Amino acid sequence: MSAVTAAALGVWNFVVGDDWRAAIGVVVAIAATALVATSTVAAWWVLPLAVVALLADSLRRAARAGQR
């Protein structure tokens, strides 16, 4: 494996990790923040709201998996 491939896989593993849904959620939250920032509305609230929603979803899925 080349150094470039190993580095790319390491970055992918760091960003996505165990939960690809959370990684996609973070990308969507950053994009939503950028969109809100282009308007006249303050954008500071988008990321904290997204973090709470993503954490709740992750905990819900983990709890459901633990019950099986």
C-alpha positions in Angstrom: 0.0 0.0 0.0 1.4 3.4 -1.0 1.8 6.2 1.5 -0.8 8.2 -0.3 -3.4 5.4 -0.1 -2.5 4.8 3.6 -2.9 8.5 4.4 -6.3 8.7 2.5 -7.6 5.7 4.4 -6.4 7.1 7.7 -8.2 10.4 7.0 -11.3 8.5 6.0 -11.2 6.4 9.1 -10.7 9.5 11.3 -13.6 11.5 9.7 -16.1 8.7 9.3 -15.0 6.4 12.1 -17.7 4.0 13.3 -20.7 6.1 12.4 -21.1 7.2 8.8 -24.5 8.8 9.5 -22.9 11.2 12.0 -20.2 12.1 9.5 -22.8 12.9 6.8 -24.8 14.8 9.4 -21.8 17.0 10.3 -21.3 17.8 6.6 -24.9 18.7 6.2 -24.8 20.8 9.3 -21.8 22.7 8.0 -23.5 23.3 4.7 -26.6 24.5 6.4 -24.6 26.9 8.5 -23.0 28.2 5.3 -26.4 28.7 3.7 -27.8 30.5 6.7 -24.7 32.7 7.0 -25.4 34.1 3.5 -28.8 35.4 4.7 -29.6 38.1 7.2 -30.2 35.5 10.0 -27.5 34.8 12.5 -25.9 31.4 11.8 -24.4 30.6 15.2 -27.3 28.4 16.4 -27.2 25.9 13.5 -24.2 23.8 14.6 -25.2 23.5 18.3 -28.7 22.4 17.3 -27.2 19.9 14.8 -24.8 18.5 17.4 -27.7 17.9 19.9 -29.8 16.3 17.1 -26.9 14.1 15.9 -26.0 13.0 19.5 -29.7 12.1 20.2 -29.9 10.1 17.1 -26.6 8.3 17.8 -27.7 7.5 21.4 -31.1 6.3 20.2 -29.5 3.9 17.7 -27.0 2.7 20.2 -29.7 2.0 22.8 -31.8 0.2 20.2 -28.9 -2.0 19.2 -28.2 -2.8 22.9 -31.7 -4.1 23.4 -31.3 -6.7 20.7 
